[in-house]
């Protein structure tokens, strides 16, 4: 119940970092974002919980062997769903639009901006490996903000590119 609003608040704080905005207090900003997006996060969380449960059940029921072609297909789709979920959180904290519109926009971003999606997935993988090599406990402590930072950065680059294309017309 608290996972999705907390994740949204984390993405909102990371948004401030990526956009290089000054905030007076990290904890105060986090709680303000938590309260501000609580209902929206819960509703979006229901959709993504269903998406992830269906996907994980699919994987479990398929009894995929590691190294098979189907295994790599499942890995690719999992990376896509991670990006889709992350883009939704990034969109939620960056725009005030309907949840359906945010879900649709996040889906389109994950599909039609595939180089950013693949680059973000690669960057997250490398970053998590480095964090794990420093100390496994750091993976538990810093993996959330690291993933949020990379995916919000990718989201923001897509947004800036689209904004520049719109302004040049």
Backbone as a ProteinNet text record, in pm:
[ID]
protein_1_A
[PRIMARY]
XXXXXXXXXXXXXXXXXXXXXXXXXXXXXXXXXXXXXXXXXXXXXXXXXXXXXXXXXXXXXXXXXXXXXXXXXXXXXXXXXXXXXXXXXXXXXXXXXXXXXXXXXXXXXXXXXXXXXXXXXXXXXXXXXXXXXXXXXXXXXXXXXXXXXXXXXXXXXXXXXXXXXXXXX
[TERTIARY]
81	0	85.7	198.1	283.1	392.7	406.9	516.3	504.5	387.7	374.1	381.3	313.7	332.8	477.6	542.3	681.9	771.7	745.1	823.9	800.7	677.5	647.3	717.4	716.9	786.6	936.6	992.2	1134.8	1162.7	1077.3	1094.4	1082.5	995.8	980.2	1106.2	1166.4	1291.1	1401.7	1408.5	1509	1486.4	1360.7	1328.1	1392.9	1385.8	1448.6	1599.9	1661.4	1805.9	1840.5	1766.7	1795.9	1776.2	1672.4	1644.1	1726.5	1812.7	1902.8	1829.3	1721.4	1645.2	1689.8	1693	1727.9	1604.8	1619.2	1511.5	1572	1493.5	1543.4	1562.6	1486.4	1501.9	1461.4	1550.6	1525.8	1405.7	1401.6	1293.5	1161.4	1163.3	1041.1	987.3	1075.2	1032.4	974.5	1038.8	990.6	849	824.9	692	586.5	626.2	532	491.5	587.7	558	476.9	506.4	433.4	284.9	256.4	117	49.2	123.7	68.6	21.7	92.9	63.4	8.4	-41.4	-79.4	-187.6	-301.5	-413.8	-376.6	-316.6	-275.4	-178	-86.3	11.2	-54.9	-147.8	-218.6	-297.3	-365.2	-442.7	-352.1	-244.2	-148	-82.7	-61.1	-1.5	-87.4	-219	-309.9	-288	-281.3	-258.7	-125.6	-19.5	111.9	127.9	59.7	61.5	-2.5	-114.5	-180.4	-89.8	-28.4	62.7	176.5	241.2	354.8	312.1	197.9	150.9	121.8	55	26.5	156.9	252.6	379.9	456.5	462.8	535.6	466.6	335.3	263	289.4	291.3	323.9	462	557.9	694.7	699.4	633.4	633.6	566.1	453.4	379.7	448.8	529.6	599.9	717.3	764.4	877.1	994.2	1038.7	1144.4	1280.1	1359.7	1493.4	1591.4	1682.7	1783	1870.4	1890.9	1973.4	1893.8	1767.6	1685.8	1645.4	1596.9	1551.1	1435.1	1347.5	1232.5	1276.8	1383.9	1437.3	1477.5	1546.6	1589.8	1471.2	1368	1245.3	1183.7	1177.8	1122.4	1207.7	1339	1426.9	1398.7	1386.2	1359.7	1226.6	1124.3	993.9	998.7	1071.8	1086.1	1154.4	1259.9	1328.3	1231.2	1150.3	1050.2	948.6	901.8	802	863.5	989.4	1058.3	1063.8	1099	1104.4	965.4	865.9	727.3	683.7	710.1	673.9	749.5	878.6	959.8	917.1	888.3	841.1	706.7	623.4	496.5	522.7	611.3	642.4	702	790.4	851.3	744.9	654.2	548	453.4	426.7	337	389.1	518.8	573.2	602.3	607.7	644.6	522.9	412.6	293.3	171.7	73.9	-53.1	-158.4	-161.4	-258.1	-328.4	-427.1	-500.4	-410	-448.3	-368.8	-365.7	-477.3	-483.5	-387.9	-386.1	-295.8	-150.2	-119.7	17.6	59.8	-30.7	1.3	25.9	-60.5	-45.8	83.9	113.7	235.1	359.6	358.1	471.6	491	381.7	389.8	449.9	403.6	456.8	603.8	641.2	781.3	870.1	824.5	904.1	916.4	812.6	814.8	887.7	850	897.3	1029.8	1077.1	1208.8	1297.2	1303.6	1373.8	1522.2	1594	1735.1	1752.5	1663.1	1669.8	1635.9	1537.1	1496.1	1608.7	1672.3	1782.8	1903.4	1933.9	2047.7	2024.6	1902.4	1871.5	1882.5	1833.4	1842.7	1988.4	2068.7	2211.9	2280.5	2248.9	2309.3	2269.9	2143	2097	2168.2	2182.8	2250.6	2394.8	2464.8	2604.2	2612.2	2525.5	2524.8	2495.8	2396.6	2364.2	2478.5	2546.8	2661.4	2773.7	2799.2	2904	2866.9	2742.5	2698	2711.5	2673.9	2684.9	2830.9	2920.5	3062	3122.9	3071.9	3120.8	3082.8	2955.1	2907.1	2762.6	2726.3	2588.5	2482	2514.5	2419	2384.2	2481.1	2455.7	2351.9	2343	2242.4	2102.8	2082.1	1952.5	1925.3	2028.2	2010.6	1998.1	2073.2	2084	2028.6	1975.9	1927.3	1803.8	1713.9	1594	1625.9	1700.3	1734.6	1819.1	1905.8	1988.6	1901.3	1808.6	1717.5	1629.7	1576.7	1491.2	1568.4	1692.4	1772.4	1794.7	1836.9	1866.9	1741.2	1631.4	1510	1446.7	1453.8	1400.9	1488.9	1619.7	1710.2	1675	1651.4	1611.9	1478.3	1381.6	1251.2	1267.1	1348.9	1366.3	1435.3	1528.1	1593.1	1492.5	1405.6	1299.9	1208.4	1171.8	1085.6	1151.4	1280.3	1349.7	1360.3	1382.6	1390.4	1254.9	1147.1	1013.6	979.6	1018.6	992.2	1068.5	1192.3	1270.8	1210.3	1160.4	1096.7	968.4	893.8	770.4	797.6	900	934	989.3	1055.4	1114.7	1011.5	890.8	787.6	717.5
-119.1	0	125.9	121.2	239.7	240.5	131.9	120.3	222.4	233.8	320.1	469.1	516.8	658.2	688.9	594.9	616.5	621.9	535.7	536.5	664.7	709.5	835.3	952.1	953.3	1059.6	1054.7	933.5	919.2	974.7	943.8	997.6	1149.7	1205.4	1351	1416.8	1355.4	1409.6	1398.6	1287.1	1268.3	1369.3	1399.8	1501.5	1634.8	1669.3	1793.3	1789.3	1674.7	1660.1	1672.7	1602.9	1603.9	1743.5	1812.1	1946.3	2052.8	2008.5	2096.8	2209.6	2171	2266.4	2256.9	2370.1	2373.6	2342.4	2251.4	2230.9	2242.2	2295.5	2328.1	2207.2	2102.4	1985.5	1859.1	1765.5	1640.2	1566.6	1551.8	1477.9	1552.3	1682.8	1762.9	1754.6	1765.1	1756.1	1618.4	1514.5	1378.2	1361.3	1406.5	1392.1	1476.8	1595	1677.4	1608.4	1552.8	1480.7	1354.8	1289.5	1168	1199.1	1305.4	1343.1	1396.4	1469.8	1534	1432.2	1322.5	1225.1	1093.3	1091.1	965.5	888.9	949.4	881.3	841.8	933.9	906.9	789.6	783.4	674.5	541	542.5	418.1	366.1	454	411.8	359.7	429.8	381.2	251.9	240	119	-3.8	13.9	-98.8	-152.5	-62.5	-104.1	-178	-121.8	-183.6	-311.1	-319.3	-444.7	-555.7	-526.3	-625.8	-663.2	-564.3	-590.2	-682	-650.7	-730.9	-870.8	-883.3	-1015.6	-1103.3	-1046.9	-1123.9	-1165.9	-1073.4	-1105.4	-1213	-1201.9	-1300.8	-1437.3	-1438.6	-1566.3	-1628.8	-1547.4	-1594.6	-1659.5	-1592.4	-1644.5	-1776.1	-1779	-1899.1	-2016.8	-1991.9	-2098.8	-2145.9	-2061	-2099.4	-2192.8	-2198	-2283.4	-2266.7	-2144.5	-2109.9	-2156.3	-2218.1	-2260.9	-2147.6	-2128.4	-2023.1	-2056.2	-1956.4	-1974.1	-2004.2	-2035.1	-2062.8	-1930.9	-1940.1	-1820.7	-1754.6	-1836	-1782.4	-1705.4	-1750.8	-1681.9	-1538.7	-1523	-1389.9	-1302.5	-1363.2	-1290.3	-1237.2	-1323	-1280.6	-1170.8	-1179.8	-1074.6	-942.4	-945.6	-823.7	-760.9	-841.7	-788.5	-735.1	-801.4	-754.1	-617.5	-600.1	-470.6	-364.1	-400.3	-308.3	-268.5	-365.1	-334.8	-249.2	-272.8	-187.8	-44.4	-28.1	106.3	169.4	92.3	140	188.7	109	146	271.5	277	392.7	519.5	507.8	625	673.6	582.1	623.9	706.9	658.4	733.9	870.2	873.7	1000	1095.7	1043.2	1126.4	1176	1091.1	1127.2	1246.8	1251.9	1362.4	1485.3	1467.6	1580.6	1653.6	1583.5	1643.3	1615	1701.3	1678.5	1649.6	1523.5	1478.2	1355	1305.8	1188.8	1065.7	970.8	848.7	770.4	762.2	689.9	753.6	884.9	955.4	930	930.1	901.7	760.2	665.1	525.7	513.4	573.9	567.6	634.6	751.6	822.6	743.6	682.6	601.4	481	420.1	306.7	350.6	461.2	511	550.2	608.3	645.1	521	417.7	295	227.5	237.1	172.1	257	382.8	464.7	536	531.9	587.4	474.4	369.4	248	269.5	355.5	377	429	518.3	568.6	458.4	377.3	268.1	167.1	130.1	33.3	93.3	219.3	284.1	294.9	329.8	340	203.5	99.4	-36.3	-78.6	-47.7	-79.5	-1.5	127	210.1	161.7	125.5	74.2	-56.2	-143.5	-271.1	-249.8	-162.9	-134.5	-68.9	26	96.4	1.6	-85	-181	-280	-319.4	-409.2	-340.7	-215	-139.9	-123.6	-88.1	-72.6	-204.4	-314.1	-446	-481.4	-445.6	-476.2	-396.7	-277.4	-197.6	-267.8	-298.4	-377.7	-415.5	-542.9	-585	-507.3	-460.4	-382.8	-251.8	-194.6	-70.7	-91.1	-212.7	-242	-222.4	-267.8	-251.4	-103	-30.6	108.7	205.5	180.2	279.5	237.6	117.5	74.7	154.1	183.6	260.2	397.6	480	611.9	605	504.5	491.4	462.6	369.1	336.3	456.3	522.5	639.3	749.7	772.6	878.6	849.4	728.8	693.7	702.4	645.2	646.1	784.2	864.8	1000.4	1081.5	1060.5	1129.9	1096.4	967.6	926.5	990.2	987	1048.6	1197.5	1264.6	1408.7	1441.3	1356.7	1378.9	1363.2	1264.1	1246	1368.4	1415.4	1532.7	1655.4	1679	1794.7	1785	1664.7	1643.9	1673.9	1627.2	1653.4	1801	1865.2	2008	2089.8	2053.1	2123.5	2103.9	1983.2	1957.7	2037.9	2052.3	2129.7	2278.2	2329	2471.3	2507.2	2412.5	2442.5	2443.6	2397.9	2396.6	2527
0	0	0	67.4	75.8	-29.3	-103.7	-200	-313	-373.1	-490.1	-455.9	-351.7	-315.9	-275.7	-209.4	-171.1	-294.3	-390.7	-514.1	-591.9	-596.5	-664.7	-596.3	-464.9	-391.5	-418.8	-427.6	-459.4	-599.5	-696.5	-831.4	-831.1	-747.6	-740.3	-684.4	-584.5	-529.7	-633.8	-702.8	-808	-920.1	-949	-1049.6	-1014.3	-886.9	-841.4	-864.7	-842	-863.7	-1011.5	-1097.5	-1240.8	-1298.2	-1253.3	-1304.1	-1231.5	-1139.5	-1064.5	-992.4	-924.8	-845.2	-700.3	-636.1	-494.2	-410.5	-317.1	-220.2	-81.2	8.1	141	231.3	209.6	295	221.6	219.3	149.1	207.2	339.6	404.7	389.8	407.6	394.7	251.4	153.4	13.7	-15.8	35.5	14.1	68.5	192.8	252.3	181.8	135.7	59.4	-70.1	-140.9	-264.3	-235	-124.3	-85.9	-68.3	7.6	32.8	-93.7	-172.8	-292.1	-396.6	-411.6	-516.6	-463.1	-340.9	-276.3	-353.4	-378.7	-444	-586.2	-658.5	-796.8	-803	-709.3	-705.6	-674.6	-582.6	-550	-670.1	-741	-857.3	-968.8	-993.8	-1092.7	-1047.2	-916	-861.1	-880.1	-876.3	-900.4	-1042	-1138.8	-1277.5	-1292	-1234.7	-1251.3	-1169	-1057.2	-981.2	-1063.4	-1124.9	-1209.4	-1326.6	-1389.1	-1501.1	-1460.1	-1346.7	-1300.5	-1256.2	-1191	-1147.4	-1268.6	-1367.5	-1489.5	-1556.7	-1564.6	-1629.3	-1552	-1422.3	-1342.1	-1344.7	-1343.7	-1357.3	-1493.6	-1594.9	-1729.3	-1731.8	-1671.8	-1667.2	-1590.3	-1478.3	-1394.2	-1465.6	-1526.6	-1594	-1721.8	-1783.1	-1905.9	-1877.1	-1752.2	-1712.8	-1809.1	-1822.2	-1915.6	-1862.2	-1949.3	-1912.1	-1939.2	-1845	-1860.4	-1980.6	-2065.9	-2184.9	-2310.5	-2297.9	-2416.5	-2482.5	-2604.9	-2675.2	-2605	-2548.3	-2476	-2350.7	-2288.3	-2171.1	-2207.3	-2319.5	-2361.6	-2402.5	-2456	-2485.4	-2355.6	-2253.7	-2125.3	-2061.3	-2074.5	-2021.6	-2093.3	-2225.4	-2302.3	-2262.1	-2247.1	-2208.1	-2064.3	-1977.5	-1839.8	-1837.2	-1917	-1926	-1976.6	-2074.2	-2127.1	-2019.7	-1941	-1837.3	-1726.1	-1693.8	-1595.4	-1647.1	-1774.2	-1832.3	-1835.8	-1874.3	-1879.1	-1741	-1639.1	-1502.1	-1458	-1487.3	-1446.7	-1519	-1647.8	-1721.5	-1667.3	-1621.9	-1561.5	-1435.6	-1347.7	-1226.5	-1261.4	-1360.5	-1401.1	-1456.6	-1536.9	-1593.1	-1484.1	-1386.9	-1277.6	-1199.5	-1175.4	-1096.8	-1182	-1314.6	-1399.4	-1457.4	-1475.5	-1534.7	-1448.2	-1458	-1389.9	-1495.9	-1538.4	-1638.7	-1583.2	-1655.9	-1606.9	-1602.6	-1519.1	-1503.2	-1633.7	-1702.2	-1829.3	-1930	-1935.2	-2026.4	-1989	-1860	-1815.4	-1851.4	-1833.1	-1867	-2017.6	-2095.3	-2241.2	-2286.5	-2228.8	-2266.7	-2226.4	-2108.2	-2064.1	-2156.4	-2198	-2290.7	-2423.7	-2477.1	-2603.4	-2591.9	-2479.6	-2460.2	-2457.6	-2388.2	-2380.1	-2516.3	-2598.2	-2729.6	-2833.3	-2845.9	-2956.7	-2929.4	-2808.9	-2777	-2725.5	-2804.3	-2765.8	-2735.3	-2808.9	-2772.4	-2628.3	-2586.4	-2448.6	-2348.6	-2383.5	-2296	-2279.7	-2389.8	-2384.9	-2312.9	-2341.8	-2275.6	-2125.4	-2085.3	-1942.1	-1874.9	-1941	-1884.6	-1870.7	-1970.6	-1962	-1851.6	-1842.3	-1737.7	-1599.1	-1582.2	-1452.7	-1419.9	-1517.2	-1493.6	-1449.2	-1519	-1483.7	-1346.6	-1321.6	-1193.7	-1077.6	-1094.2	-987.7	-966.1	-1071.9	-1058.1	-979.4	-1011	-939.7	-793	-766.9	-628	-553.1	-617.1	-553.9	-526.1	-617.4	-598.6	-483.3	-459.2	-346.8	-217.4	-203.3	-89.3	-116.1	-95.9	-123.8	-45.7	72.9	150.5	79.2	9.6	-63.5	-173.2	-225.9	-327.4	-270.4	-147.3	-81.4	-53.4	-13.1	26	-91.2	-199.1	-305.2	-440.2	-451.9	-583.3	-625.8	-535	-569.9	-625.2	-551.3	-605.7	-732.9	-743.7	-864.3	-985.8	-972.4	-1081.9	-1115.3	-1013.7	-1036	-1108.1	-1068.5	-1131.1	-1278.7	-1309.4	-1448.6	-1534.8	-1487.3	-1569.6	-1577.5	-1471.5	-1484.5	-1578	-1573	-1664.1	-1809.3	-1837.6	-1972.7	-2010.8	-1919.7	-1942.6	-1973.3	-1896.6	-1912.8	-2045.3	-2087.5	-2216.4	-2330.9	-2320.3	-2420.4	-2420.5	-2302.6	-2290.7	-2353.3	-2323.8	-2380.5	-2532.5	-2581.6	-2726.9	-2792.3	-2731.9	-2784.8	-2775.9	-2666.9	-2650.4	-2754.4	-2781.6	-2882.8	-3021.9	-3049.1	-3179.1	-3193.6	-3086.2	-3088.7	-3108.6	-3041.8	-3052.1	-3188.9	-3257.8	-3388	-3500	-3472	-3577.6	-3588.8
[MASK]
+++++++++++++++++++++++++++++++++++++++++++++++++++++++++++++++++++++++++++++++++++++++++++++++++++++++++++++++++++++++++++++++++++++++++++++++++++++++++++++++++++++++++

